[in-house]
Amino acid sequence: MTATTIRLLIVDDHPLVRDGLRLRLASLPGVVSVCEAGNADEAWAHMAPAAPAEAPNLVLMDVGMKDISGIDLTAALLARHPALRVLMLSMYDNPEYVQRALQAGARGYVLKDAPASDIVSAIQTVAEGGTYLSPAVAGRLFRGQAPRPVLTPREAEILAALGRGHSSKQIARDLDLSVRTVETHRQSIKRKLGIEGQAELIKYAVEHTRDDSTPA
């Protein structure tokens, strides 16, 4: 895809937002079509037009919608259409949502209250194969960010279970492991996190593995 062949799909559950974006972006150089969806079903319908060549190749995706998280929908769309490019649109600059969006495959994250020129730049950058983060988003994401310890998938799974209040015996039963194996993983987690006691490990697990809801 090049900047001269943008077939844009706007996914947002607020009609006024979609209307404003469509009017602003339809005249953007390189945009050959603009369609819109207010929910996941409508988005999927647009991705399967009668003529495949008319399918959107860039999605401007709201992070929070009523029926599904925009981040989850992004991951699902990209699993089916890996060449698709997705730019997230949100009112929130929370680094956690930015990281989750990028992990889901989004090529950028732009704020709804950003100047119109920023949204235009973001679309053009993503269309040309680049990555775009709103300046405020980039500032929060990288300012003073310390490297996080890398846990194995199993260690992360056990840490999450600890955060839910499960004991080693419960975790061993749920994951079909021996209690001794779970304890070995717990020791490894503590070593990587620089944690000494069990109470501190539990406190860390509770604080870092809570299920936070995605904002609208």
Wavefront OBJ file of the C-alpha trace (Angstrom):
o trace
v 0.000 0.000 0.000
v 1.190 3.505 -0.744
v -0.008 6.900 0.403
v -1.919 7.232 -2.889
v -4.131 4.177 -2.344
v -5.660 4.539 1.103
v -9.005 2.801 1.542
v -9.907 3.945 5.033
v -12.269 2.305 7.523
v -13.255 4.352 10.571
v -14.355 2.186 13.517
v -15.950 4.135 16.379
v -19.228 3.659 18.222
v -19.932 7.406 18.363
v -21.727 8.600 15.175
v -20.676 12.215 15.657
v -17.025 11.210 15.880
v -17.317 9.115 12.718
v -19.071 11.933 10.868
v -16.427 14.460 11.824
v -13.562 12.167 10.863
v -15.155 11.159 7.572
v -15.700 14.772 6.528
v -12.145 15.717 7.502
v -10.391 12.718 5.992
v -12.351 12.071 2.807
v -10.509 14.908 1.092
v -7.093 13.812 2.311
v -4.685 13.268 -0.615
v -4.384 9.571 -1.330
v -7.671 8.563 0.304
v -9.726 6.866 -2.384
v -12.579 5.714 -0.153
v -13.840 6.127 3.415
v -16.272 3.755 5.076
v -17.312 3.546 8.700
v -18.406 1.043 11.308
v -20.040 1.507 14.691
v -19.311 -1.980 15.998
v -17.331 -5.145 15.333
v -19.941 -6.764 13.091
v -20.032 -3.734 10.797
v -16.230 -3.657 10.703
v -16.062 -7.325 9.668
v -18.701 -6.704 6.988
v -16.594 -3.948 5.441
v -13.582 -6.280 5.371
v -15.443 -8.698 3.091
v -16.828 -6.635 0.209
v -18.097 -8.148 -3.034
v -14.884 -6.998 -4.716
v -11.847 -7.840 -2.523
v -9.845 -5.029 -4.130
v -12.284 -2.589 -2.526
v -11.632 -3.785 1.034
v -10.140 -1.238 3.440
v -6.376 -1.366 3.806
v -6.098 1.059 6.731
v -8.313 1.155 9.822
v -8.685 4.089 12.203
v -9.745 2.167 15.303
v -11.316 3.510 18.495
v -9.737 1.889 21.552
v -12.934 1.544 23.590
v -16.276 0.447 22.165
v -19.407 -1.008 23.720
v -19.282 -4.459 22.185
v -15.538 -5.119 22.074
v -12.218 -3.530 22.902
v -10.670 -1.902 19.865
v -7.408 -3.594 20.832
v -9.038 -7.033 20.746
v -10.741 -6.242 17.447
v -7.406 -5.114 16.028
v -5.794 -8.423 16.939
v -8.686 -10.359 15.401
v -8.684 -8.338 12.172
v -4.936 -8.678 11.747
v -5.100 -12.418 12.334
v -7.426 -12.641 9.333
v -5.910 -9.787 7.299
v -2.189 -9.540 8.177
v -1.500 -6.890 5.512
v -4.039 -4.535 7.078
v -2.672 -1.449 8.834
v -4.357 -0.214 11.994
v -4.045 3.170 13.676
v -5.560 3.385 17.161
v -7.624 6.420 18.153
v -8.303 7.200 21.822
v -9.032 9.865 24.391
v -6.527 8.219 26.728
v -2.727 8.288 26.743
v -2.314 5.506 29.331
v 0.974 3.723 28.486
v -0.595 0.337 29.242
v -3.188 0.738 26.483
v -0.555 2.008 24.071
v 1.645 -1.016 24.732
v -1.270 -3.427 24.406
v -2.319 -1.822 21.125
v 1.168 -2.102 19.675
v 1.444 -5.691 20.867
v -1.852 -6.425 19.099
v -0.278 -5.213 15.864
v -1.388 -1.586 15.617
v 0.996 0.657 13.674
v 0.228 3.778 15.657
v -1.700 5.463 18.461
v -3.136 8.951 18.122
v -5.251 10.949 20.572
v -8.753 12.113 19.686
v -8.053 15.584 21.026
v -4.865 15.918 18.971
v -4.784 18.623 16.295
v -6.353 17.515 13.026
v -2.926 17.851 11.423
v -1.586 15.174 13.805
v -4.305 12.722 12.815
v -3.607 13.404 9.146
v 0.128 12.905 9.692
v -0.550 9.681 11.591
v -2.665 8.266 8.757
v -0.098 9.215 6.131
v 2.772 7.778 8.172
v 1.021 4.468 8.811
v -0.139 4.252 5.183
v 3.472 4.585 4.062
v 4.554 1.744 6.332
v 5.738 3.750 9.325
v 4.710 3.914 12.975
v 3.169 6.966 14.609
v 2.638 7.896 18.246
v 1.074 11.176 19.310
v 3.750 13.314 21.015
v 1.884 13.185 24.341
v 1.614 9.406 24.058
v 5.290 8.973 23.232
v 6.256 11.215 26.132
v 4.297 9.191 28.664
v 5.368 5.876 27.185
v 9.101 6.494 27.251
v 9.650 9.082 30.003
v 11.546 7.405 32.811
v 10.511 3.955 31.680
v 12.695 1.337 33.331
v 13.331 -2.013 31.654
v 10.893 -4.637 32.896
v 12.097 -8.106 33.840
v 11.426 -10.726 31.204
v 9.394 -13.606 32.595
v 8.746 -16.814 30.719
v 5.109 -17.448 29.684
v 4.784 -20.007 32.503
v 6.232 -17.592 35.071
v 3.851 -14.875 33.909
v 0.962 -17.329 34.196
v 1.940 -18.238 37.752
v 2.446 -14.592 38.715
v -1.048 -13.787 37.437
v -2.475 -16.675 39.467
v -0.701 -15.384 42.575
v -2.243 -11.995 41.914
v -5.667 -13.658 41.950
v -4.928 -15.066 45.400
v -4.215 -18.659 44.391
v -1.920 -20.823 46.490
v 0.890 -22.957 45.082
v -1.307 -26.041 45.503
v -4.157 -24.406 43.574
v -1.803 -23.280 40.822
v -0.233 -26.743 40.595
v -3.676 -28.313 40.254
v -4.921 -25.770 37.685
v -1.784 -25.971 35.530
v -1.228 -29.705 35.984
v 2.165 -29.165 37.617
v 3.772 -30.436 40.778
v 3.826 -28.126 43.779
v 7.614 -28.346 43.711
v 7.659 -27.079 40.099
v 5.413 -24.160 41.021
v 7.698 -23.291 43.936
v 10.712 -23.398 41.605
v 8.973 -20.958 39.282
v 8.141 -18.716 42.232
v 11.797 -18.620 43.242
v 12.787 -17.756 39.681
v 10.192 -14.962 39.552
v 11.478 -13.499 42.828
v 15.051 -13.604 41.566
v 14.179 -11.824 38.320
v 12.110 -9.195 40.114
v 14.647 -8.663 42.874
v 12.095 -9.627 45.502
v 13.064 -11.216 48.822
v 9.999 -12.461 50.713
v 6.737 -14.170 49.815
v 4.620 -11.250 51.046
v 6.465 -8.880 48.742
v 5.956 -11.276 45.830
v 2.211 -11.468 46.471
v 2.000 -7.666 46.771
v 3.820 -7.284 43.441
v 1.561 -9.862 41.796
v -1.601 -8.120 42.984
v -0.399 -4.681 41.875
v 0.910 -5.730 38.455
v -1.552 -8.344 37.250
v -4.904 -6.746 37.979
v -7.505 -6.938 35.198
v -8.039 -3.284 34.341
v -10.937 -2.487 32.050
v -10.198 -0.720 28.810
v -11.589 2.819 28.726
v -13.989 4.147 26.154
l 1 2 3 4 5 6 7 8 9 10 11 12 13 14 15 16 17 18 19 20 21 22 23 24 25 26 27 28 29 30 31 32 33 34 35 36 37 38 39 40 41 42 43 44 45 46 47 48 49 50 51 52 53 54 55 56 57 58 59 60 61 62 63 64 65 66 67 68 69 70 71 72 73 74 75 76 77 78 79 80 81 82 83 84 85 86 87 88 89 90 91 92 93 94 95 96 97 98 99 100 101 102 103 104 105 106 107 108 109 110 111 112 113 114 115 116 117 118 119 120 121 122 123 124 125 126 127 128 129 130 131 132 133 134 135 136 137 138 139 140 141 142 143 144 145 146 147 148 149 150 151 152 153 154 155 156 157 158 159 160 161 162 163 164 165 166 167 168 169 170 171 172 173 174 175 176 177 178 179 180 181 182 183 184 185 186 187 188 189 190 191 192 193 194 195 196 197 198 199 200 201 202 203 204 205 206 207 208 209 210 211 212 213 214 215 216
